[in-house]
């Protein structure tokens, strides 16, 4: 199918439920997206808890209801951090949804409790790309999670802001700007000097991009902790505080100001996994000028990618398995990609012309299916993320933030991080 235009996803980003809205924090105990402990089996209702934008629009979930007669209440936490806090507070107890979304940065932490999850049925296995399924297989050989997306990264940029700064604007020329991180920072320095404005949205997004090109960061597969002694981690941190902080609009992402700035032109560039496309469009639906280039400094990089899991003590386990299976089937992965740019992890979906021929009207009709496929093919490193990855990485992001905010100089902030993580 040629020039298949991806649907606008502003409604998808704004929509928080399929049949009802259950806001984070509305239940006792500080709920942040998990909602009540399962749906009402008697009325044929399931609860689904995700975060950010998985591409699960009201319309998509209504298709499941039409096929099965089961209503789906979709509870969406605003961030992965909120979802993580809710998940680990309630896992093995009560209060989780029938189907829960889990993000890759805390997935290994969750796998320590794989016995509290319902295994994926045997007839569903083998549909995902190898590394996606292997990561979700526990020591007993049980596949315990349904892969949703992966996060191959390109470069999103504002054509109008690039033109005003004297930079090229067509995708092919922009692609040539960023073969390496040094080249990326050199362009950023030139842009900031010419305009007086930040080049990129977030210093910690740059940290994420660099670290996702490292095979080992904080832990090794045998359980050895290498965080504070790993020269690659130190080099990444130094690069970010020296070169990314001065050209960034924010330390991190997901603040109210950051969301507002997607439409305001405060910065010109973002490191873009596929799922970021829906977030940009959903928060800047009337903004013109966004595009995406088939480029990423240093080669390829994967940021994010999630899973769905079914808590073993849920009230509606069999129906929840049906929903998780349906949402991650190739057909629905392709629809989620059209809705929010979430790049499929099912092998059959990756070969579909629906994916390969997809274009995105909002991003200047960019051939996003082919671009993200090329970006996925460019990934040569699958970083090892151990059970404590989230804690170490979150603390390192805090270290970058302290430098960005002027609270500590780079060396002091590093030493603060070393002291903090030594107690983990």
TORDO-499805 format. One line per field, with one value per residue (C-alpha): residue in one letter; x, y, z. Coordinates in steps of 0.5 Angstrom, whole numbers, plus 2048, in hexadecimal, padded with zeros to 3 digits. Example, Ala and Ser with C-alpha at 12.3 -4.5 7.8 and 13.67 -1.06 7.14 Angstrom:
type <- (a s)
u <- (819 81B)
v <- (7F7 7FE)
w <- (810 80E)
//
This chain:
type <- (x x x x x x x x x x x x x x x x x x x x x x x x x x x x x x x x x x x x x x x x x x x x x x x x x x x x x x x x x x x x x x x x x x x x x x x x x x x x x x x x x x x x x x x x x x x x x x x x x x x x x x x x x x x x x x x x x x x x x x x x x x x x x x x x x x x x x x x x x x x x x x x x x x x x x x x x x x x x x x x x x x x x x x x x x x x x x x x x x x x x x x x x x x x x x x x x x x x x x x x x x x x x x x x x x x x x x x x x x x x x x x x x x x x x x x x x x x x x x x x x x x x x x x x x x x x x x x x x x x x x x x x x x x x x x x x x x x x x x x x x x x x x x x x x x x x x x x x x x x x x x x x x x x x x x x x x x x x x x x x x x x x x x x x x x x x x x x x x x x x x x x x x x x x x x x x x x x x x x x x x x x x x x x x x x x x x x x x x x x x x x x x x x x x x x x x x x x x x x x x x x x x x x x x x x x x x x x x x x x x x x x x x)
u <- (800 803 804 7FF 7FE 7FF 7F9 7FA 7FB 7F9 7F2 7F6 7FB 7F5 7F1 7F2 7EC 7E9 7E2 7E3 7E9 7EC 7F1 7F8 7F7 7EF 7EF 7F2 7F9 7FC 7FA 7FE 7FB 7FA 7F3 7EF 7F1 7EE 7E8 7E1 7E0 7D9 7D8 7DD 7E2 7EA 7EE 7F5 7FA 800 804 806 802 802 7FE 7F8 7F2 7EB 7EA 7EF 7EC 7E5 7E7 7E9 7E2 7DE 7E2 7E1 7DC 7E1 7E1 7E8 7EA 7F0 7F4 7FA 800 803 80A 80E 810 809 807 80D 80C 805 807 80C 808 802 805 803 7FE 7F8 7F7 7FA 7F6 7F4 7FA 800 805 80C 812 818 81D 819 817 81D 81B 814 817 81A 812 810 80D 808 806 802 806 804 801 805 801 803 80B 80F 80C 811 818 81D 820 819 816 81D 81D 816 818 819 81E 819 818 811 80F 80C 80B 808 80C 809 80E 816 819 81D 81F 820 821 81A 81C 818 819 817 81C 822 820 821 827 82A 82A 827 820 81F 820 826 82A 828 82A 831 832 832 836 83A 838 83E 83B 834 837 83B 834 831 836 835 82E 82E 833 82F 828 82A 825 826 827 824 81E 822 829 826 823 82A 82D 828 82A 831 830 82C 832 836 835 836 835 834 833 836 832 836 833 839 838 83D 839 83E 844 842 846 840 83B 840 842 83A 839 83F 83C 835 837 83C 839 832 830 832 82E 827 821 81F 823 81E 817 810 80F 809 80E 811 80A 809 80F 80E 809 80D 813 818 81D 81E 820 81E 820 81A 819 812 80E 810 80C 806 808 80A 804 7FF 802 803 7FE 7FE 805 808 80F 811 814 819 81F 822 828 82B 831 836 832 82C 828 822 81F 819 814 80F 80B 804 804 7FE 7FF 7FE 7F9 7F4 7ED 7EC 7F3 7F0 7ED 7F3 7F7 7F2 7F3 7FB 7FB 7F6 7FA 801 7FF 802 7FB 7FA 802 801 7FB 7FF 804 800 7FD 803 809 80A 80F 80D 811 80D 811 80B 809 810 80F 809 808 803 809 80E 80A 807 808 807 803 805 80C 80C 80A 810 811 811 810 816 81A 819 81A 821 822 820 825 82B 82A 830 830 82B 82D 82D 828 828 823 826 827 821 824 82B 829 823 829 82D 828 827 82F 82E 828 82C 831 82C 829 82F 82F 835 83B 83C 842 83E 837 83B 83E 837 834 83A 838 831 831 836 831 82C)
v <- (800 806 80D 80A 810 80F 812 818 816 81C 818 812 816 81A 814 810 80B 806 806 80A 80F 80D 812 811 812 811 80B 80A 809 80D 80A 80C 809 802 803 7FD 7F6 7F4 7F5 7F2 7EB 7EB 7F1 7EF 7F5 7F5 7FA 7FC 800 803 80A 80F 80D 806 807 804 809 808 806 800 7FE 7FE 7F9 7F4 7F6 7F4 7EE 7EB 7EF 7F1 7F8 7FB 801 804 807 80B 80E 814 811 80B 80D 80D 807 803 806 803 7FD 7FB 7FD 7F9 7F3 7EC 7F0 7F4 7FA 7F8 7F8 7F2 7F4 7F8 7FC 7FB 7FF 7FC 800 7FD 7F6 7F2 7F5 7F2 7EB 7EA 7E9 7E5 7E0 7E5 7E5 7E1 7DD 7DF 7D9 7D4 7D5 7DD 7DC 7DD 7E3 7E8 7EA 7E6 7EB 7ED 7E6 7E4 7EA 7E8 7E1 7DF 7DA 7D4 7D6 7D9 7DF 7E4 7EA 7EC 7F1 7F7 7FB 7FD 804 805 80C 811 819 81D 825 82B 82D 834 835 832 836 83C 83A 839 831 82D 82A 825 81E 81B 821 821 81A 81B 820 81B 815 816 819 81E 820 820 825 829 82B 82C 831 835 835 838 83D 83F 83F 840 83A 833 82E 828 827 823 821 81B 819 819 815 810 810 80F 80A 806 804 801 7FA 7FA 800 7FF 7F7 7F1 7EB 7E7 7EC 7F0 7F8 7FC 802 807 804 803 808 808 80B 810 812 812 817 81B 81C 81E 823 826 826 825 829 830 82E 82B 82F 82A 825 820 81F 81E 825 829 82E 829 827 82E 82F 82A 82F 835 835 835 830 82D 826 81F 818 814 80D 80B 80C 814 815 815 819 81E 81F 81E 824 828 826 82D 82E 82E 82C 826 820 81A 818 811 813 812 813 80E 809 806 806 803 807 804 7FF 7FC 7F5 7F3 7EF 7EB 7EB 7E4 7E6 7EA 7E8 7E7 7E4 7E0 7E6 7EA 7E6 7E6 7EE 7EE 7E9 7ED 7F4 7F1 7ED 7EF 7F3 7F7 7F8 7FC 800 802 804 808 80B 80D 80B 805 801 7F9 7F4 7EE 7EB 7EA 7F2 7F4 7F1 7F4 7F9 7FD 7FE 7FF 804 808 810 815 81B 81F 81E 821 81A 817 80F 80D 806 805 80A 807 800 803 805 7FE 7FB 800 7FD 7F9 7F9 7F7 7FA 7F5 7F8 7F4 7F5 7FB 7FF 804 806 807 80B 80F 811 813 817 81A 81C 81F 823 826 828 82B 82F 832 82E 82A 82B 824 821 822 820 819 818 819 814 80F 810 80F 809 805 805 801)
w <- (800 7FE 801 807 80B 813 817 81B 822 826 828 82A 82E 832 833 839 839 834 838 83E 841 847 849 84D 854 855 859 860 861 85C 855 84F 84A 84C 84E 851 852 84B 848 849 847 847 843 83E 83F 840 842 83E 841 83D 83D 837 831 82F 829 82C 82A 82C 825 825 82C 829 824 82A 82D 826 825 82C 830 835 837 839 83E 83C 841 83F 844 841 842 842 849 84B 849 84C 853 852 84F 855 85A 858 855 859 85D 85A 856 84F 849 845 840 842 83D 83F 83D 83A 83F 845 842 845 84C 84A 848 84F 851 84A 84F 850 849 844 83F 838 835 830 82A 82B 82B 825 822 825 822 826 82B 82D 82F 832 837 839 83B 842 845 844 83D 83E 839 83E 83A 833 82F 82D 829 828 828 822 822 81D 81D 81D 81B 81A 813 814 81A 816 810 814 817 810 811 80B 80C 807 80A 806 808 80F 80F 80D 813 818 817 81E 825 824 81D 821 826 821 81D 824 826 81F 820 827 825 81F 823 82A 82B 82D 828 82B 830 836 838 83C 835 832 838 836 82F 831 836 832 82D 833 834 83B 840 847 848 844 843 849 84D 84E 850 84B 84B 84F 84C 844 840 83B 840 842 83B 83A 840 83E 837 839 83E 83A 833 834 83A 837 830 834 836 83B 840 83F 83B 83D 841 840 83D 838 836 834 831 82B 828 82A 826 82C 829 822 823 827 827 825 826 822 828 829 822 825 82B 827 823 828 82C 826 821 81E 81E 817 815 818 814 816 813 812 816 81D 820 820 81C 81F 826 829 82F 832 830 835 837 839 83F 842 84A 84C 852 84D 84E 846 844 83E 83B 83D 839 833 833 834 82E 82A 82B 829 823 81C 81A 820 821 81A 81C 822 81E 819 820 823 820 824 820 820 823 820 81A 815 817 815 80E 80C 807 80C 810 80A 806 80C 80B 810 80E 814 814 80D 809 80C 80A 811 810 80C 810 817 813 811 818 81B 816 818 820 821 829 82D 834 83A 83F 846 84C 84E 848 849 850 84E 847 84B 850 84A 847 84D 84D 846 849 84F 84A 845 84B 84D 854 853 84F 84A 84F 855 852 850 857 85A 855 857 85E 85D 859 85D 862 85D)
//
